[in-house]
Amino acid sequence: MWHDMLTAANIEDVLETLHQKGENARIIAGATDLILEMERGVRKGIELLVDISRIPGQDQITLDEDGVIHLGPLVTHNHCAASKLIQESAFPLARACWEVGSPQIRNRGTVAGNLITASPANDTITPLVALGASVTLRSSSGTRSVPLEQFYLGVRRTVMQPDEMMVDITFPALHSNQRGTFVKFALRRAQAISLVNVAVIVTTKSDIVQAAAITLGAVAPTIIHAKEAAEYLIGQKLTPEVIAAAAAKTMGASRPISDVRGSAQYRRRMVEVITRRALTALATGQEKMEFPVKPVLLRGSSNGKITLSGPSVLHTRQDAIVTTINGKSYRFENGQNKTLLRLLREDAQLIGTKEGCAEGECGACTVFLDGVAVMSCMVPAARAHGAAIITVEGLAANGSMHPVQQAFIEQGAVQCGYCTPGFIMSAAKLLEERPNPSKNEIQQALTGNLCRCTGYYSIIQAVERAAQLGIGSKS
């Protein structure tokens, strides 16, 4: 694991640190991939984490005067999924971001981090390659722009150097005669890695395809284009026959492997299926079906925009972590090289937050970090310095249970109880965001929380009941 962590206040400090430390330092923003890689021994030799999550102004999504969209390095998947600009002018990316993990993961995980991890199964790479994106890499010695298609050298390998930071992601906004979508096939509906995915963008005039991009993920060492299939579409209408032929040609372009999640033959077949679905959706104008107009974010009212007001802060084993948990001040002399989950349980002795998987998949460790629901097993403990944290112990107010807690008891939603704190935290944040959620919105909010006992009916009913009771004076 890491030894020290720098909480950066500006990009210049980041670049100087990377220049000095080289491969022994690693930038983190969401850390949803890197934490797991270090704990599994995939990433070795990292002594210093450089936390950029509090640098102001880096979570912006903007459209410049040339019609180019810019994503800052702290733009999260939830930022993209909720952005009207991305929904309207880069819908394949919005849909891909919505497919990533769970609300808690999407609140921490950044698009830039997803690109840098460089797994061909990562959802955001496919639509960004289809959109013709480029990335801007900056170091203390200069800045360079790299087309995203040329950024990758293989599985988890990129052209990025140890002293570089990805400071911008750019791509042209889709024009009024362009439409696109993203389709992912995985082994479950949420919290799943792509078995295969596809991004399709078509440019049409009078229903005739003028140009097309069909881009595939998780079927080769890097993201690939189905060029023959895209060229076949040019000059034709998207009829069922044309769509079927293009889907078959797309299947022929894929080069998947067999592994424990599926055979190569199965993956090739699913490439054809999801390509046909994507093209059919575009042909019928239904590409945005089932995509929420207002996605559930579990960000509440604060939106988590807590930045540093002073200089960068270096945390070594000698530097205390000073934080606020459930409205009470804490000072930790130890724990700088562990996760927030372990800090809460082992050092703060707040054991209501549970460790179910320690991989960001079960939601039992959900807490509020600066007003945003996150999985604490994915957060470095030093991120707590200067932060405000709420755990399940802090939901009750003035001796009264939170309405969600009360409703869980009334509806018999507690089974073995191990997952319950995480469900309660997610539900409480949902009701802060939407006091009267629909059943579908409740289901969206709970996609990051797993119950291993039985079904979710009583849990959903409890959240509906809590909405009737009102969110109370504290959430």
Buried (B, 14 or more C-beta within 10 A) or exposed (E): EBBBBBBBBBBEBBBBBBBEBEEBBBBBBBBBBBBBBBBEEEBEEBBBBBBBBBBEEBBEBEBEEEEEBBBBBBBBBBBBBBBEBBBEBBBBBBBBBBBBBBBBBBBBBBBBBBBBBBBBBBBBBBBBBBBBBBBBBBBBEEEEEBEBBEBBEEEBEBEBEEBBBBBBBBBBBBEEEBBBBBBBBBEEEBBBBBBBBBBBBBBBEEEEBBBBBBBBBBBBBBBBBBBEBBBBBEEBBBEEEBBBBBBBBBBBBBEBEEEEBBEBEBBBBBBBBBBBBBBBBBBEEEBBEEBBEEBBBBBBEEBBEBEBEEEBBBBEEEBBBEBBBBEEEBEBEEBBBBBBBBBBBBBBEBBBBBBBBBBBBBBBBBBBBBBBBBBBBBBBBBBBBBBBBBBBBBBBEEEEBBBBBBBBEEBEBBBEEBBBBBBBBBBBBBBBBBEEBEEEBBBBBBBBBBBEEEEBEBBBBBBBBBBEBEBBEBB
